[in-house]
């Protein structure tokens, strides 16, 4: 009986140490305006090339890891499509000019103490454009910091990641080198 009770106690203690993986819900939406006309027909794809697949990692207090949104490439592709279409580009299934966005990193590390939390988000996207004759590659990266009282709220960190995605997309579509390549 003591062995059974000890076994249950051990299982109870170990289960308390492990934290469940939580899903991250992202929904980046481009709502920016017109920057520069890109009168081009493009084929667009977004590929998740992240080495580390976590989206949010809480360190210090009670370590937790949040899983990435399963549809992250689709969501980023939708936001980039909206941004390109706002610049008068036409995004289709098949075109001579192919634009590929590689998501190299996108995550937030949250540090918590008893009185406050800090979330440091980083993102790195590589943009590849090919028109059959020429090729263009450029990496865009960004950082964002969020600080607040007490423990973090998952929705605020998700919003931080959404805003970071949109900031990088906005920089891409307004980048002079990208525009020059697409205009040639």
C-alpha positions in Angstrom: 0.0 0.0 0.0 2.9 2.4 0.8 4.4 1.7 -2.6 1.1 2.5 -4.4 0.7 5.7 -2.3 4.3 6.7 -3.0 3.8 6.0 -6.7 0.7 8.3 -6.8 2.5 11.0 -4.9 5.5 10.8 -7.3 3.2 11.0 -10.4 1.3 13.9 -8.8 4.5 15.8 -8.2 5.9 15.2 -11.7 2.7 16.2 -13.4 2.8 19.5 -11.5 6.3 20.3 -12.9 5.4 19.9 -16.5 3.5 22.6 -18.2 1.1 22.0 -21.0 1.8 23.3 -24.4 -0.7 26.0 -25.4 -1.6 27.1 -28.9 -0.9 30.6 -30.1 -3.6 32.3 -32.1 -2.2 34.8 -34.6 -4.2 36.9 -37.1 -2.0 39.5 -38.7 -4.1 41.9 -40.8 -2.7 44.5 -43.2 -4.6 47.7 -42.8 -1.9 50.1 -44.1 -2.4 52.2 -47.1 -0.9 52.7 -50.5 2.9 53.4 -50.6 4.0 52.8 -54.2 2.4 51.2 -57.2 3.5 47.7 -58.0 1.7 47.0 -61.2 2.8 43.4 -61.4 1.3 40.0 -61.5 2.9 37.8 -58.8 2.8 34.2 -57.6 3.2 34.2 -53.9 4.2 31.6 -51.4 5.1 31.7 -47.7 7.2 28.9 -46.1 7.9 28.4 -42.4 11.6 27.7 -42.1 11.9 28.3 -38.4 14.4 26.1 -36.5 12.6 26.6 -33.2 8.9 26.1 -33.6 7.7 27.8 -30.4 6.0 31.1 -30.8 6.0 32.3 -27.2 8.3 31.0 -24.4 7.8 32.1 -20.8 11.0 31.9 -18.7 11.8 32.6 -15.1 8.7 32.0 -13.0 6.8 29.0 -14.4 8.3 28.0 -17.7 5.7 27.5 -20.4 5.9 27.0 -24.1 3.2 28.0 -26.6 2.9 26.2 -29.8 2.9 28.1 -33.1 -0.4 28.7 -34.9 -0.7 25.7 -37.3 -1.8 28.1 -40.2 1.1 30.6 -39.7 2.3 30.5 -43.3 -1.3 30.9 -44.6 -2.0 33.8 -42.3 1.2 35.6 -43.2 0.5 34.9 -46.9 -3.0 36.5 -46.6 -1.5 39.6 -44.9 1.2 39.9 -47.5 -1.4 39.4 -50.3 -3.5 42.2 -48.9 -0.5 44.5 -48.6 0.6 43.8 -52.2 -3.0 44.3 -53.6 -3.1 47.6 -51.8 -0.1 48.5 -53.9 -2.0 47.5 -57.1 -0.2 44.2 -57.5 -2.1 41.2 -58.7 -1.5 38.0 -56.8 -2.4 34.8 -58.7 -1.8 31.1 -58.5 0.7 31.0 -61.3 2.8 33.8 -62.7 6.2 34.5 -64.3 7.3 36.6 -61.3 7.5 34.4 -58.2 7.7 35.9 -54.7 8.6 33.6 -51.8 8.7 34.6 -48.2 10.7 32.4 -45.8 9.8 32.8 -42.1 13.2 32.3 -40.5 12.2 33.3 -37.0 9.1 34.6 -35.2 8.9 34.3 -31.5 8.6 36.1 -28.2 10.4 35.4 -24.9 8.5 36.5 -21.9 10.3 37.1 -18.5 8.1 37.3 -15.5 8.7 38.5 -11.9 6.2 39.0 -9.1 5.6 42.6 -10.1 6.0 42.8 -13.9 6.6 41.0 -17.2 8.7 41.8 -20.3 8.1 40.3 -23.7 10.9 40.5 -26.3 9.7 39.5 -29.8 11.9 38.9 -32.8 11.2 38.1 -36.4 13.3 37.5 -39.4 11.8 37.0 -42.9 13.7 36.4 -46.1 12.1 37.7 -49.3 13.0 35.9 -52.6 11.8 37.2 -55.9 12.5 35.6 -59.2 11.2 36.5 -62.7 13.0 33.7 -64.7 15.9 35.9 -65.7 16.9 37.5 -62.4 16.7 36.8 -58.8 16.4 39.1 -55.7 16.9 38.2 -52.0 16.6 40.4 -49.0 16.2 39.7 -45.3 13.9 41.8 -43.2 14.0 41.6 -39.4 12.4 43.4 -36.5 12.2 43.5 -32.7 9.5 44.6 -30.3 9.4 44.9 -26.6 6.3 44.9 -24.4 6.3 45.5 -20.6 3.5 45.3 -18.2 2.5 44.8 -14.6 2.2 41.3 -13.0 2.1 38.3 -15.2 1.8 38.3 -19.0 -1.5 38.0 -20.9 -1.2 35.7 -23.8 -3.5 37.8 -26.0 -1.2 40.9 -25.6 1.9 38.9 -26.6 0.0 37.5 -29.6 -0.9 41.0 -30.6 2.7 42.0 -30.3 3.7 39.2 -32.7 0.8 40.3 -35.1 2.0 43.9 -35.1 5.6 42.8 -35.7 4.6 40.7 -38.7 2.7 43.7 -40.2 5.6 46.1 -39.5 7.9 43.8 -41.5 5.4 43.3 -44.3 5.0 47.1 -44.5 8.8 47.6 -44.8 8.9 45.0 -47.5 6.3 46.5 -49.8 7.8 50.0 -49.3 11.4 48.9 -49.7 13.2 50.8 -52.6 15.2 47.8 -53.7 12.1 45.5 -53.8 10.2 48.2 -55.8 13.1 48.7 -58.2 13.4 45.0 -58.8 9.7 44.6 -59.5 9.6 47.7 -61.8 12.3 46.4 -64.1 
